[in-house]
């Protein structure tokens, strides 16, 4: 569960438990609302939003009620306001300073993805242990040796780290990140990281996602 204490309409919401299922849907709401805003849509009902997102109106209302509702009966939702409020819930109203651990092919692609920066996720440093990569640059950021990681984190107010190294070294690196104050880790290593309760880990296992795709494709062919 996720604990929130958010400020809306001049007041502070009561702390409440938000399920991971709801949190998982928030980025999708944010994306669709952003597209509607860009098209000039000012208002939308829960049913209209449900039709666009291939969801149900009741599910949308239930999700939004976790955060105070946002809408008015007979009026619907103000698209721009809802987009901004969900952005605040997701922490997108401020910048997050990140470092990249592992500057190979995957790390290189992530650091070059400009939409992260547009969302407020800023890569400030890249690290690797490969001597052939150290000194090279990714989007103007010089790749540094791992020995410099701790000092860099402390001197640059880094709050997030992205791990794209093999699982053999990921656990040790995660321990080092935790010890120097990192509170959020985006983990692409194929290993489950054990961290203290006050550290958040979001693991992305690419092979598992591909196997899920294979399963769904295989069974759709049998129907």
Secondary structure as UniProt FT lines:
FT   STRAND          2..4
FT   STRAND          7..8
FT   TURN            9..10
FT   STRAND          11..12
FT   STRAND          16..18
FT   HELIX           20..38
FT   TURN            39..40
FT   STRAND          43..44
FT   HELIX           46..53
FT   HELIX           57..65
FT   TURN            66..68
FT   TURN            73..75
FT   STRAND          76..78
FT   HELIX           79..89
FT   TURN            90..93
FT   STRAND          96..101
FT   HELIX           105..111
FT   HELIX           114..118
FT   TURN            119..120
FT   STRAND          121..128
FT   TURN            131..135
FT   STRAND          137..138
FT   TURN            139..140
FT   STRAND          141..145
FT   HELIX           146..148
FT   HELIX           149..155
FT   TURN            156..157
FT   STRAND          160..163
FT   HELIX           167..179
FT   TURN            180..181
FT   STRAND          184..187
FT   TURN            197..198
FT   STRAND          200..203
FT   HELIX           206..222
//
